[in-house]
Amino acid sequence: MATHCKTVTFLGASTGVGLSTLKHTLAAGHRCIALCRIPSKLTTIFPPETTPNLQVIQGNAHDIAAVSKCLVAEKGKLVEEIISTIGGKFILSKMTIDDEEVCRKGMTTILEALAQLRSGGATGRPHIVVGSTTGMSRFGRDIPLAMIPMYHVMLKVPHEDKKAMEDRLVESGEAYTIIRASLLVDGETSKEIRVGIEDPKTGRESKAIGYTISREDTGKWVADNLVLQLDGRYVNKIVMVTY
């Protein structure tokens, strides 16, 4: 059980990395608020009677009113962390996603919601963690050579969206960590996770280039290093995780 109970907001936690992070955060005893368009996706996995530390709020991550409801821990106080892993559904036939601005709009909504809540008297500076991807570094190659065609051609549109999201967050003045995971696969493992760190202004501090990492292992890493214990090395940095 957590010695200090944080309140953590989750956007996009019904599947993948977000779901894994949520699972480990709940298991550690922290209070979680999750925004979900279809609440049953989460309440089926985490029944309310056995998961009293989870509050599921119905709504869309682009709806400022719904997001604002998720950002208040208690009256006048903002949550301590925000974990956003929202994304679009990839359409292979069109080499794009169903909403080409899903991530940048989501980040704009978070930042606007925080600004409105603070203007209304709320206090606090949540640490914002967002899920991004490798293949976008401005400071050199961060993917294996064999993956360059796929990342720079097939994933061009979603990468542009991720870049816009990252830039908005970095320029916001909020505390953040950007997670750039290598190609995501399924399955929890005991593999060692390699970590690279990049400063968005001054460049790469350490390198980690790999092919894949699982959604479950990425979520556990995020929970262990950014939620249960916040490692200061990763604050206001871009973090690459891979096997």
Secondary structure as the mmCIF struct_conf table of DSSP 4:
data_model
#
loop_
_struct_conf.conf_type_id
_struct_conf.id
_struct_conf.beg_label_comp_id
_struct_conf.beg_label_asym_id
_struct_conf.beg_label_seq_id
_struct_conf.end_label_comp_id
_struct_conf.end_label_asym_id
_struct_conf.end_label_seq_id
BEND BEND1 THR A 3 HIS A 4
STRN STRN1 THR A 7 LEU A 11
BEND BEND2 GLY A 12 GLY A 12
BEND BEND3 SER A 14 THR A 15
HELX_RH_AL_P HELX_RH_AL_P1 GLY A 16 ALA A 27
TURN_TY1_P TURN_TY1_P1 ALA A 28 GLY A 29
STRN STRN2 ARG A 31 CYS A 36
BEND BEND4 ARG A 37 ILE A 38
TURN_TY1_P TURN_TY1_P2 PRO A 39 PRO A 39
HELX_RH_AL_P HELX_RH_AL_P2 SER A 40 THR A 43
TURN_TY1_P TURN_TY1_P3 THR A 44 ILE A 45
BEND BEND5 PHE A 46 PHE A 46
TURN_TY1_P TURN_TY1_P4 PRO A 48 THR A 50
TURN_TY1_P TURN_TY1_P5 PRO A 52 ASN A 53
STRN STRN3 LEU A 54 GLN A 58
TURN_TY1_P TURN_TY1_P6 ALA A 61 HIS A 62
HELX_RH_AL_P HELX_RH_AL_P3 ILE A 64 CYS A 70
TURN_TY1_P TURN_TY1_P7 LEU A 71 LEU A 71
STRN STRN4 VAL A 72 GLU A 74
TURN_TY1_P TURN_TY1_P8 LYS A 75 GLY A 76
STRN STRN5 LYS A 77 LEU A 78
BEND BEND6 GLU A 80 GLU A 80
STRN STRN6 GLU A 81 SER A 84
HELX_LH_PP_P HELX_LH_PP_P1 GLY A 88 LYS A 89
STRN STRN7 PHE A 90 ILE A 91
HELX_RH_3T_P HELX_RH_3T_P1 LEU A 92 LYS A 94
TURN_TY1_P TURN_TY1_P9 MET A 95 MET A 95
STRN STRN8 THR A 96 ILE A 97
BEND BEND7 ASP A 98 ASP A 99
TURN_TY1_P TURN_TY1_P10 GLU A 100 GLU A 101
HELX_RH_AL_P HELX_RH_AL_P4 VAL A 102 SER A 119
TURN_TY1_P TURN_TY1_P11 GLY A 120 GLY A 121
STRN STRN9 THR A 123 THR A 123
HELX_LH_PP_P HELX_LH_PP_P2 PRO A 126 PRO A 126
STRN STRN10 HIS A 127 THR A 133
BEND BEND8 THR A 134 GLY A 135
BEND BEND9 ARG A 138 GLY A 140
BEND BEND10 ILE A 143 ILE A 143
HELX_RH_3T_P HELX_RH_3T_P2 LEU A 145 MET A 147
HELX_RH_AL_P HELX_RH_AL_P5 ILE A 148 PRO A 149
HELX_RH_PI_P HELX_RH_PI_P1 MET A 150 MET A 154
TURN_TY1_P TURN_TY1_P12 LEU A 155 LEU A 155
HELX_RH_AL_P HELX_RH_AL_P6 LYS A 156 VAL A 170
TURN_TY1_P TURN_TY1_P13 GLU A 171 SER A 172
BEND BEND11 GLU A 174 GLU A 174
STRN STRN11 ALA A 175 ALA A 181
STRN STRN12 LEU A 183 VAL A 185
HELX_LH_PP_P HELX_LH_PP_P3 LYS A 191 ILE A 193
STRN STRN13 ARG A 194 ASP A 199
TURN_TY1_P TURN_TY1_P14 PRO A 200 THR A 202
STRN STRN14 GLY A 203 SER A 206
BEND BEND12 TYR A 211 TYR A 211
STRN STRN15 THR A 212 SER A 214
HELX_RH_AL_P HELX_RH_AL_P7 ARG A 215 VAL A 222
HELX_RH_PI_P HELX_RH_PI_P2 ALA A 223 LEU A 228
BEND BEND13 GLN A 229 GLN A 229
HELX_RH_3T_P HELX_RH_3T_P3 GLY A 232 TYR A 234
TURN_TY1_P TURN_TY1_P15 VAL A 235 ASN A 236
STRN STRN16 LYS A 237 THR A 242
#
